[in-house]
Amino acid sequence: MPAPAQPIRLYRFGLSGHSHRVELFLSLLGLPFEAIDVDLPGGEHKTPDFLARSPFGQVPAIEDGEVALADSNAILVYLAGRYDEAGRWLPRDPLAAAEVQRWLSVAAGFLAYGPAAARLVTVFKAQLDHERAKAIAARLYGVMEAHLGRGGFLAGPQPTIADIANYTYTAVAPEGGVSLQPYPNIRAWLERVEALPGFVPMPRTAVAA
């Protein structure tokens, strides 16, 4: 596996699931990186300096040499394409790659508007419809539970960035009032991800269930 000429700079917020998915993937790949905390409560993400890295003012963002990139899913795709020569994490086969992309879309859709949004309400007091977010989460996890009934990972028998993109906000879903007790297949999948060499956990909050 190639290595960056210098540590990758990861601009993150410690309680951001989007930040964690990138930090987790960097660790799983064994890549050197420097974590730089962004003061979101203090508005650092709205400063011109940060907006130059991340035009929408969101974490995470990375700098890898001359490459500057924002958006967690885009960063996962970049890191897999740049540093995983074997194509394990982002398969090159068209159908397998499409299956990964499908779950990346889930992470940007149902996961973001369901479990992640529910957690924004309970942890960060966001003015969102909590019941609607929990309903979206229930729909998502009903589909995911059935999908994972065969075992393995989201996009096949081996882990891919599809799992990384969907892991974090699922693992901390109880913080948003979304119980995982009804979903044994999902809980078993979380354990499989957590058993991967290089796994690093997401920090839990005071509302962790």
C-alpha positions as CSV (number, residue, x, y, z in Angstrom):
1,M,0.0,0.0,0.0
2,P,1.4,3.4,-0.9
3,A,2.0,6.0,1.8
4,P,1.6,9.8,1.7
5,A,4.8,11.8,1.6
6,Q,3.7,13.5,4.8
7,P,0.9,12.9,7.3
8,I,-2.6,13.7,6.0
9,R,-4.2,16.6,7.8
10,L,-7.7,15.8,9.0
11,Y,-9.8,18.7,10.0
12,R,-12.5,17.3,12.4
13,F,-14.9,17.8,15.2
14,G,-14.6,15.2,17.9
15,L,-18.4,14.4,18.2
16,S,-19.0,14.4,14.4
17,G,-19.9,11.0,13.0
18,H,-18.8,12.3,9.6
19,S,-15.4,13.1,11.0
20,H,-15.2,9.8,12.7
21,R,-15.8,7.8,9.6
22,V,-12.8,9.4,7.9
23,E,-10.6,9.0,11.0
24,L,-11.7,5.3,11.2
25,F,-10.8,4.7,7.6
26,L,-7.4,6.4,7.9
27,S,-6.7,4.1,10.9
28,L,-7.9,1.0,9.1
29,L,-5.6,1.8,6.2
30,G,-2.7,2.5,8.6
31,L,-2.1,5.9,7.1
32,P,-0.3,8.6,9.1
33,F,-2.5,11.6,9.8
34,E,-2.6,14.7,11.9
35,A,-6.0,15.4,13.5
36,I,-6.8,19.1,13.8
37,D,-9.9,20.0,15.8
38,V,-12.2,22.6,14.4
39,D,-14.1,24.8,16.9
40,L,-17.6,24.4,15.6
41,P,-19.3,26.0,18.6
42,G,-16.9,29.0,18.2
43,G,-17.8,29.3,14.5
44,E,-14.4,28.4,13.1
45,H,-16.0,26.5,10.3
46,K,-17.5,29.8,9.0
47,T,-14.1,31.6,8.7
48,P,-12.7,32.4,5.3
49,D,-9.7,30.2,6.1
50,F,-11.8,27.1,6.7
51,L,-14.2,27.8,3.9
52,A,-11.3,27.8,1.5
53,R,-10.9,24.1,2.5
54,S,-14.6,23.2,2.8
55,P,-16.8,25.6,0.9
56,F,-20.0,24.4,2.7
57,G,-18.3,25.0,6.1
58,Q,-18.6,21.3,7.1
59,V,-16.2,18.9,8.7
60,P,-14.4,16.8,7.9
61,A,-11.9,18.1,5.4
62,I,-8.5,16.8,4.6
63,E,-5.2,18.0,3.1
64,D,-3.1,15.4,1.4
65,G,-0.1,17.2,-0.1
66,E,-1.6,19.5,-2.7
67,V,-5.0,17.8,-2.5
68,A,-7.6,19.5,-0.4
69,L,-11.0,17.7,-0.1
70,A,-14.2,18.0,1.9
71,D,-17.2,15.8,2.3
72,S,-16.8,12.5,4.3
73,N,-18.0,10.2,1.6
74,A,-15.9,11.9,-1.1
75,I,-12.9,11.6,1.2
76,L,-13.5,7.8,1.7
77,V,-13.6,7.4,-2.1
78,Y,-10.4,9.3,-2.6
79,L,-8.5,7.5,0.2
80,A,-9.6,4.1,-1.1
81,G,-8.7,5.0,-4.7
82,R,-5.4,6.6,-3.8
83,Y,-4.0,4.2,-1.1
84,D,-5.8,0.9,-1.5
85,E,-4.0,-0.6,-4.5
86,A,-5.8,-3.9,-4.1
87,G,-9.2,-2.4,-4.5
88,R,-10.5,-4.1,-1.4
89,W,-12.3,-1.1,0.0
90,L,-13.7,0.2,-3.3
91,P,-14.1,-2.7,-5.7
92,R,-13.3,-2.1,-9.4
93,D,-15.9,-4.5,-10.7
94,P,-18.8,-2.4,-12.0
95,L,-21.5,-4.2,-10.1
96,A,-19.6,-4.4,-6.9
97,A,-18.7,-0.7,-7.1
98,A,-22.3,0.1,-7.8
99,E,-23.3,-1.8,-4.6
100,V,-20.9,0.3,-2.6
101,Q,-22.2,3.5,-4.2
102,R,-25.7,2.4,-3.3
103,W,-24.8,2.3,0.4
104,L,-22.9,5.6,0.2
105,S,-26.1,7.1,-1.1
106,V,-27.9,5.5,1.9
107,A,-25.4,7.2,4.2
108,A,-26.0,10.6,2.6
109,G,-29.8,10.0,2.7
110,F,-31.7,7.8,5.1
111,L,-28.8,7.6,7.6
112,A,-28.2,11.4,7.6
113,Y,-31.9,12.3,7.9
114,G,-32.7,9.5,10.3
115,P,-30.3,8.4,13.0
116,A,-27.9,11.3,12.5
117,A,-30.6,13.9,12.6
118,A,-32.2,12.2,15.7
119,R,-28.8,12.5,17.4
120,L,-28.5,16.2,16.4
121,V,-31.7,16.8,18.4
122,T,-30.7,15.0,21.6
123,V,-27.0,15.8,21.7
124,F,-26.8,19.3,20.0
125,K,-30.4,20.5,20.6
126,A,-31.0,21.0,16.9
127,Q,-34.4,22.3,16.0
128,L,-35.4,19.3,13.9
129,D,-38.4,17.0,13.9
130,H,-37.2,14.2,16.2
131,E,-40.1,11.9,15.6
132,R,-39.7,12.1,11.9
133,A,-36.0,11.4,12.2
134,K,-36.7,8.3,14.3
135,A,-39.3,7.2,11.8
136,I,-36.8,7.4,9.0
137,A,-34.3,5.5,11.1
138,A,-36.8,2.7,11.7
139,R,-37.4,2.4,8.0
140,L,-33.7,2.3,7.3
141,Y,-32.9,-0.2,9.9
142,G,-35.8,-2.5,8.8
143,V,-34.2,-2.7,5.4
144,M,-30.7,-3.0,6.7
145,E,-31.6,-5.7,9.2
146,A,-33.1,-7.8,6.4
147,H,-30.1,-7.2,4.2
148,L,-27.6,-8.2,6.8
149,G,-29.5,-11.4,7.6
150,R,-27.1,-13.2,5.3
151,G,-24.1,-12.1,7.4
152,G,-21.0,-10.4,6.0
153,F,-20.9,-6.7,5.3
154,L,-23.2,-4.3,3.5
155,A,-21.7,-4.6,0.0
156,G,-20.6,-8.2,0.1
157,P,-18.6,-10.7,2.2
158,Q,-15.7,-8.3,2.7
159,P,-15.7,-4.8,4.3
160,T,-15.8,-1.8,2.0
161,I,-16.2,1.9,2.4
162,A,-19.9,1.2,2.4
163,D,-19.5,-0.1,5.9
164,I,-17.3,2.7,7.0
165,A,-19.9,5.3,5.8
166,N,-22.8,3.7,7.6
167,Y,-21.0,2.4,10.8
168,T,-20.6,5.5,13.0
169,Y,-24.1,7.0,13.1
170,T,-25.5,3.5,13.5
171,A,-23.2,2.7,16.4
172,V,-24.3,5.9,18.2
173,A,-28.0,5.7,17.1
174,P,-29.1,5.1,20.7
175,E,-27.8,8.6,21.6
176,G,-30.5,9.9,19.4
177,G,-33.2,7.8,21.0
178,V,-33.0,5.1,18.3
179,S,-32.8,1.7,19.9
180,L,-30.8,-1.1,18.2
181,Q,-32.3,-3.8,20.3
182,P,-34.8,-4.9,17.7
183,Y,-32.0,-5.4,15.1
184,P,-29.7,-8.4,16.0
185,N,-28.2,-8.6,12.5
186,I,-27.2,-4.9,12.6
187,R,-25.7,-5.3,16.1
188,A,-23.7,-8.3,14.8
189,W,-22.5,-6.3,11.8
190,L,-21.4,-3.5,14.1
191,E,-19.3,-6.1,16.0
192,R,-17.7,-7.3,12.8
193,V,-16.7,-3.7,11.9
194,E,-15.3,-3.2,15.4
195,A,-13.2,-6.4,15.1
196,L,-11.3,-5.0,12.1
197,P,-7.6,-4.4,12.7
198,G,-7.1,-0.7,13.3
199,F,-10.6,0.0,14.4
200,V,-11.0,3.1,16.6
201,P,-14.3,3.9,18.4
202,M,-16.4,6.9,18.2
203,P,-16.4,9.0,21.4
204,R,-19.7,8.7,23.2
205,T,-21.6,11.6,24.7
206,A,-23.3,12.2,28.0
207,V,-26.6,11.0,26.5
208,A,-25.2,7.7,25.4
209,A,-27.6,4.8,26.1
